[in-house]
Amino acid sequence: MGRRLKGPVQLHGGDTWYARLWVPEKDRKTAGKGTLIRSLKTTNHSEALKRYGAAYAELERELEGLLKPKGLGDLRELVEANRGSDEDLAFLTDALVGLDHGNPSKEAKLVYKSLQTGKQLPLSWEEAVDLWVNTRNREKARPVTVKTIKALKRCVESIQAFGQPTDISKDSVRGWIKQRELHKQPISVKTDFKLLQGLFTVLLKADHVSLNPFQAVGYTVAESLEAGKREFTDEELKIIKIECPEAFMMCLTSLRPGEFASRLPADLDGDMLIIDEQPSLMITPTEYWRPKTLSSYRRVPVPSGYTSPDLKRTFKTRMVYSRTKIQTLFGDPLCTPHSGRHTFYSLSRRAGLDRQISENIAGHASSIGSKTAKNYGSFADAVLRREAVKLWDFVQDITS
């Protein structure tokens, strides 16, 4: 069965894999070209799959730059372009951003002060977020997701009342924590806290602030040992095998619910399932589905009974269906489709699978061996299946 058109390609009969982006017909004149390509610098298809997402995102940013109109930039550039003018400062401020003398806006105050003191405008929250995104995209192998950017922007909205980034102090952070805890659980506040701490880490490195107030204050949340998802028991596994084949398949393959629900018939390569991004599967209008981590790009051995999810349902409906089914069967909030992944780890140990190989099947970064050894490459399909069969035979024994 053929693969989708999007994905790594080999050009001119060569062995090297490439990422390719076709420029829309309407944009080709502006961009000056019809296609953009970037070498993935490998002849190994599995490695090419891992590198493809980041390379394709770089091509999209390159195209965006080619299509972006040139001209004056943001307000800071406007202020600097007009600095030194003989015009009255109030008149100049009014010309740049508008000035209500009776009730000047925060933006007008900042512009007036910048013109008066000769200092640049302080970094805005919008610029801070852009800097964080650009830094993360440069430092990480994959571009930051739209979902994460939106989450950071929501956190920024919650702290804007305390001032601009350069105004945020340790007292500001303490006040922000107090406000957030009125509306969210501490574990959720901790997630927001980490996002803002990461933002200020970038600002500190770029010398836009002199202190990371979130790092200085800190925020610790005690997590209950019972708070996480649990694995299925052997008796539950027998029930799932009959009543919820989707969850049972996750137990046999280590697939996360999103990985299972996102698979298409074209992702099945013989008896191996390819886990990679799905450009055709839009989770939101601006973001398609992609694996959770770089190590999640992989080939997973699947038993002969594997079938793709019901494509008549949407991705979201497929996710909700399996969760609802599990809750109906067991009624335990700690028992979810993701429990199948926990069960895979437990079954792997009980069946005597090689730990490194089971981690490779699960797409989990190995904690064994040197950095060089961990990055050397994936195991061959035959080796992965050899260990997977041990688990499948073991499960057959305890569920028959």
C-alpha positions, 0 to 999 in steps of 0.5 A: 500500500502506497505512502502519502504524498507528504513525507520524505522524498528522494530526488533524481534517483539518489539515496538521500532523503529530502523535505519538499514544500510545494509553493501554492500557484498564487504565491510563486511569482512573489516567492520567486520559486515553485518549490523549496527543498531541504536535505535531511542528510540521511539515507536511512528512511527511519531517521528521515522520518524523525528529521522531517517534521522540523525540516518541513517547518523550516521550509514553511518559515522560509516561505513565510519570509519570502512572502512577507511584505517589506517595510517599517517594522514594529513601534520600537523601530518607528520610535527610533526612526523619529528619535532626535526630531525637533518636534514637541514630544507630545506632538510626536507621541500623538503622531506615533500612537495617539495621545489623550492628554486627559487619559494617556494609554500605557503605550503612549506613556511608554513612547513619551518616556522613551523619547524623553529619556533617550532609552529604547522602549521596554520589551513588550509581552508580545515581543517577549513571546516572539523571542521565546518562540524563535529561541525555542525553535532554534535550540530544539530539534522541532518547532514549538507547537501552536498549542504550547504558544497559545498556552503561553499567551494565556499565561502572559494575559494572566500576568500583564496586570502586574506590568511589562516584562521588565516590571515583574518582580518576586512580589509580582510573581507571588501576587500572580500565584495567589490569584491563579490559585483562586481559580485553578488547582495547584498542579495546573498553576505549576504548569503555567508557572513553568511556562512563564519561568521558561519565558523569563529564562530566555529574556534573562539570557538575552539581557532584557531582564536582570532577574528571572523572578519565577526562578527566584520564587519557585513553586513546588506542588506535592503530587499524590502517588495515586494521582497518575494513571494506572495499568490494567489488571490481568482480569481487566485485560481479559475484558478489554480483549473482548469489549474494547479492542482499541485499548487492548491493541495499545497494551500490545503495542505501547501506542499512546491514544493519540498515536493509535487514533491518528493512524491511517491505512497508509501508515501500515508497512507490512507488519510494522506501523509507522508513527510520524506526523499527519499533515492531513489530520488537523487537530486545530485549524492551524496545527496538524497531529504530530508525535509527542517527542522526537523519540516517538517517531518510530516503527512499531511491530503490530500483531496480525489482528491490527486494523486501523481505527474507524476512519468514519469518525473524526480524530476527536471522536475516536479519542472520546470513544475509547475513553468513554468505553473504558469508563463504562467498563470499569468506572475508575477515573485512573483507568483510561486508554493511556493505561494501555501504555502503562500496561505495556511497560508492566507486561514487558517486564513480566515477559522478560523483554530486553529493556532497551528494545521495549523502550525503542518500541514505546518511543521512549528515550532510553536511560541506558548507555552512553549518549553516543549509544542512545543516538546511534539508531533504531533497532532492526524491524526483526529485532523489534518483532522478536521482543514483541512476540514474547509479550504477545505470547505472554498476553495470550497465556494470561488472557486465554 
